[in-house]
């Protein structure tokens, strides 16, 4: 009996450690507010570090954090910075997370929820279609537009100077019309991406969730970006 229990426990743990992720994506016309194409875009999935777009908005709204913090948050996708910003919020981390969910509700999102400010939690969830609204809202913040689309940034502070590289640097170097960019990855979420693509006068949003590899994520992103031209 012990052997059976041990075997079942092993299988359960092994299944949990190797979650199956499936892709979903959407290409959205921000001018006509219509969906151009998509796949399983209404399926609820973990969003990983796409969470940090909401984290940045809540922190900016409250006047928390300096420019260097947002550069680390949005370029390098620094989890420690996300946690630090949340702890500085009046009422602490729990109040910060509540503000994230309140803002999501104010945007009319029904399937979007946050359980931490970094995106490490599997319970930070949304759909590709709903996260379009988060990207649209993030576009109202000049700092998010400016910082998130930088391929790299040289940072100088009192202690040292160093370079941080964008987690989406390859696409940002390839396409000059990306004005908002945020990647995400956890084993449960797969490879995620949120983009605001602006080829004047056209404006489009791309949200990709659950790709198995960075290469596949980039391949889908290129296909969708090229459809905006």
N, C-alpha and C positions, 0 to 999 in steps of 0.2 A: 504493500500500500504506500509506503514511504517513497518507493521508487517511482510510482505513478504520480504522486503529488509533486515530487521533484521535477519529473519530466514535464508535467503540465505547467509548472511555474517557470521552467526554462523557456518553454514555447511561448508563454504569455509575455515574458520579459523580452524575448528576442523579437517578437512581433511588435512590441511597443517601441523598441529601440530602432526598428527599421520600418517606419511608417510608409505607406504607399501614398504618394502625392500625384495628383492629376492636374493638368493645366486648365486654366480658364483665362480668358482675356476679352478686352473690349477696345474698340476704336470709336471714339465719340467726337462728333462735330460740336465744338463749343459755341459756334455762331448760331447754328440752326437748332441746337439742343436735340440732336437726333443721333441714334446709334448707327454707325456705318456698317460695322461687322462685329461679330463676337462669337465666343465659344463658351458654353456653360457659364455665362457671365452672371447668373443669378444664384450660383452655388456658393454657400457660405464656407469660407476657408480661412485659415490663419494668414495674417498679413505681414508677420515678422516686422522688420524695421521700416516698412511703410508707415508704421505707427508714428515714427519720428516727425512726420509732417504735422500731425496733430499736436505732438509734444512741443514742437517749435511754436505753433500758433498760440497755445495756451501760455507758454512762457513769455512770448512777445506781448500778448494782451495784458499780462500782469506786470510787465517791466522787469522780468527776472532774467539774469544772464547777460554777459557781455558778448561782443562780436566774436571773440576767440572761441567762446563756448558754442556758439551757433555754427561756426566753421567746423569744429570737431564733430558736432552733432550731425550736420547735414552733408559734409564732405566725406569724413572718415566713418560716419555712422557709429559714433562712440557711445557705447551703452552706459559707461560710467557717467558721462556728462548728462545723459537723459535722466539717470537716477538723481544726480546732484541737483539738477534744475527742479525736479519734482519735490525734493526735500526742502527747497528754499521757498516753496509756495506757502502762503498763509494757511496753516492747518496741516502742513506737511504733505507727504506722498499720497495719502488716501484722499485728501481734499483735491489734490492735483488730478488724480485719476477720475474723481467725480466730475471735475470741470471738463475733462476730455469727453466723458460720456454725455454730459449736458450739452456740450457744443455739437456732438454728433446728433443728438436728438433735435437740436435747434435747426439742423440742416435737413431734417426730415428723414433721417436714416433709421431703418427698422432692424437691420441685421448687423449693424456695426457696433462693436463693444470693445472696450479696453480694460485690461486688468493690470497692466504695468506701462511705464512710459517709454520703455525701450523696444518692446516687441518680442522679447524672449518668450513670453507666455503664449502657450498654444491657444489660450482663450482670448487673445487679441484677434478678433475675427471680423470679416466683412465679406462682401461680394465684389467682384471686379466692377460691376455696374454701379454699386453704391459708392465705391471709392472714387469714382469720377467726381462726386460732389466734394469730397475732401480735397482733391487736387484743385478743383475750381475755387474753393475757398482759400487754399494756400496761395493761389495766384494773386490774391488781393494783398499779399505781404511782400513788399519790395525786397526785404532782406532775404526771404526764402527764395525768391526768384534769382537774386544775384548770387547768393552763396551756393545753393544746391546745384547750379549749372557750371560751377568751376571744376575743370578737370583736375586741378591741383592748387594748393595754396601754400605759400611760404609764410610761416608764422614766426614772428619775433616777439619775445617777451623779456622780462627782466632776467630770467634764468638762462635762456638759450634761444637759438633760432633753428628751425627745422621745417621740413616739407611734409605735408599730408596729401595723399592722393585720393581722388574720388573713387568710390567703389564702382562707379560706372564710367570711369575715365575713357575707356575705349570708344564708347558710343558718343560721348561728349566731344571727343577729338574728331570723330568722323562726321558728326552733324552739328552745324553751327546754329540750327534753329530750335534746339532744345533749351527751354527757359526754366523748366523745373525738372529735376531728376532725383529720384530716390529709389535705391535698391533695397532688397530685404532677403534674408535667408535664415531659416532654421531647418532642422531635419524634418519637422512636421509641416512646415509651410512650403518647402521647396524654394526655388528661386523666384523672387517677386520683383516687380518693377512698376514704377509710376512715372509717367512723363507728361509734360505739357509742351507740345510742339507748336511753334508759332512761325508760320511761313506767310508773312503778311500778304493779303489780308486774312488768310485762313488760320484758324486756331483749332487744334485737336488735342484730345487727351487720350493717352494709352495707359491701361492698367493691365498688368500681367501677373497672374498668381499660379503657383504650383508647377513651375517648369523644373525638370529633373536636373538640368545642368546650366552653368552660365552660358555655354555655347548655344544651347537650345533657346534660352531666354533671349539672347542677342539676335538669334536668327528670326524669331517671331517679331521682336521689336523692329528689326530692319524691314521686314515685310510690311508691317503696319505703318511705319514712318513713310515708306515709299508710296503707300496708298494715299497719303495726304497731299502729294504733289500734284 
